[in-house]
Amino acid sequence: MTNEIGSTIAGASGINGGAVLMASEAIEGLTGKPPKLARQTDLAGPNDNFQILLELATYAAISECVRSFLKSLAGEAGKDAWQAIKSLWKKPPPETSDAKMVERIIQLQSAVSTAMGCGNTAIIGIRFDSRRNAGIQLKSQDRAEFAAAAKLMAEYCEELMSRVEAERRRLIDEGAHYVGFVENSDCSIAIKVADHMIYVELIVGWEGGKRREQIAVHVPFDKAE
């Protein structure tokens, strides 16, 4: 379950303006349409979140260009980066890709890297419903991590969020007082990555909120052989 409404760049007051401009140009080059710019409500804490929300088809296009994207790294770094994440692809993507597409992907990742270098927190995500976003919070400025996040969003996100919504409704039907989510630093739903799965953690309140439990909803990786 995802809400495909086009691309969006969202952030609070501390978002890096240069990174927003760079990302906006890259996204328009990838999709043919400029992204929406959304202002997040400033939180009672760091207000430096940089959130990229793309449609699943755009993430799929990025993941198909991964070989050429990583080849742009100097020396053996590109090969090493591909080796680190290639198990996520059941069918290896092509060795060469559209040069303009790859240029835009490099520009988008550079925007994310610039934002992170300026102290922004970067989330690669999607619109979950009319009120909430969900995404993977990047841990580094590494190109391989960015490429892997795009692949995971393209391949597993729709099934994962459908399972999350089904579980949320089941819990409410069974009498849960509330069902919340473990969140990223910007209050979006945190999509987390483990060695063998992608998952979201639900926080469930029972008995009028007196008892709480945490439930993980996951989709296992179907790794290449």
Solvent accessible surface area in square Angstrom, and as a share of the most:
residue,aa,sasa,rsa
1,M,75,0.33
2,T,29,0.17
3,N,52,0.27
4,E,85,0.38
5,I,71,0.36
6,G,31,0.30
7,S,14,0.09
8,T,3,0.02
9,I,3,0.01
10,A,3,0.02
11,G,4,0.04
12,A,2,0.02
13,S,65,0.42
14,G,38,0.36
15,I,42,0.21
16,N,38,0.19
17,G,53,0.51
18,G,46,0.44
19,A,0,0.00
20,V,24,0.14
21,L,114,0.57
22,M,58,0.26
23,A,0,0.00
24,S,23,0.15
25,E,84,0.38
26,A,0,0.00
27,I,0,0.00
28,E,78,0.35
29,G,40,0.39
30,L,23,0.12
31,T,52,0.30
32,G,61,0.58
33,K,149,0.63
34,P,89,0.56
35,P,12,0.08
36,K,121,0.51
37,L,118,0.59
38,A,41,0.32
39,R,171,0.62
40,Q,36,0.16
41,T,117,0.68
42,D,59,0.31
43,L,61,0.30
44,A,120,0.93
45,G,39,0.37
46,P,109,0.69
47,N,39,0.20
48,D,37,0.19
49,N,4,0.02
50,F,0,0.00
51,Q,1,0.00
52,I,0,0.00
53,L,5,0.02
54,L,5,0.02
55,E,53,0.24
56,L,20,0.10
57,A,74,0.57
58,T,16,0.09
59,Y,2,0.01
60,A,41,0.31
61,A,35,0.27
62,I,3,0.01
63,S,3,0.02
64,E,80,0.36
65,C,11,0.06
66,V,1,0.00
67,R,39,0.14
68,S,19,0.12
69,F,1,0.00
70,L,1,0.01
71,K,117,0.50
72,S,55,0.35
73,L,49,0.25
74,A,90,0.69
75,G,71,0.68
76,E,109,0.49
77,A,50,0.38
78,G,5,0.05
79,K,133,0.56
80,D,91,0.47
81,A,12,0.09
82,W,25,0.09
83,Q,105,0.47
84,A,80,0.62
85,I,18,0.09
86,K,87,0.37
87,S,48,0.31
88,L,18,0.09
89,W,5,0.02
90,K,100,0.42
91,K,170,0.72
92,P,90,0.57
93,P,5,0.03
94,P,68,0.43
95,E,85,0.38
96,T,107,0.62
97,S,32,0.21
98,D,90,0.47
99,A,82,0.63
100,K,161,0.68
101,M,54,0.24
102,V,14,0.08
103,E,110,0.49
104,R,84,0.31
105,I,0,0.00
106,I,44,0.22
107,Q,37,0.17
108,L,1,0.01
109,Q,9,0.04
110,S,35,0.22
111,A,0,0.00
112,V,2,0.01
113,S,25,0.16
114,T,52,0.30
115,A,0,0.00
116,M,35,0.16
117,G,55,0.53
118,C,78,0.47
119,G,47,0.45
120,N,10,0.05
121,T,31,0.18
122,A,1,0.01
123,I,0,0.00
124,I,2,0.01
125,G,0,0.00
126,I,1,0.01
127,R,55,0.20
128,F,4,0.01
129,D,30,0.15
130,S,95,0.61
131,R,187,0.68
132,R,55,0.20
133,N,20,0.10
134,A,0,0.00
135,G,0,0.00
136,I,14,0.07
137,Q,65,0.29
138,L,11,0.05
139,K,187,0.79
140,S,45,0.29
141,Q,89,0.39
142,D,75,0.39
143,R,46,0.17
144,A,8,0.06
145,E,45,0.20
146,F,6,0.02
147,A,1,0.01
148,A,13,0.10
149,A,4,0.03
150,A,1,0.01
151,K,19,0.08
152,L,5,0.03
153,M,0,0.00
154,A,27,0.21
155,E,61,0.27
156,Y,11,0.04
157,C,0,0.00
158,E,97,0.44
159,E,79,0.35
160,L,0,0.00
161,M,0,0.00
162,S,49,0.32
163,R,96,0.35
164,V,0,0.00
165,E,14,0.06
166,A,63,0.49
167,E,33,0.15
168,R,66,0.24
169,R,138,0.50
170,R,103,0.38
171,L,3,0.01
172,I,80,0.40
173,D,122,0.63
174,E,103,0.46
175,G,53,0.51
176,A,13,0.10
177,H,114,0.51
178,Y,79,0.30
179,V,24,0.14
180,G,23,0.22
181,F,24,0.10
182,V,30,0.17
183,E,80,0.36
184,N,17,0.09
185,S,64,0.41
186,D,9,0.04
187,C,58,0.35
188,S,5,0.03
189,I,0,0.00
190,A,4,0.03
191,I,4,0.02
192,K,71,0.30
193,V,69,0.40
194,A,33,0.26
195,D,123,0.64
196,H,107,0.48
197,M,36,0.16
198,I,0,0.00
199,Y,38,0.14
200,V,0,0.00
201,E,30,0.14
202,L,0,0.00
203,I,33,0.17
204,V,0,0.00
205,G,0,0.00
206,W,34,0.12
207,E,111,0.50
208,G,54,0.52
209,G,27,0.26
210,K,178,0.75
211,R,114,0.42
212,R,152,0.56
213,E,67,0.30
214,Q,104,0.46
215,I,41,0.21
216,A,55,0.43
217,V,15,0.09
218,H,77,0.35
219,V,4,0.03
220,P,70,0.44
221,F,27,0.11
222,D,83,0.43
223,K,90,0.38
224,A,31,0.24
225,E,221,0.99
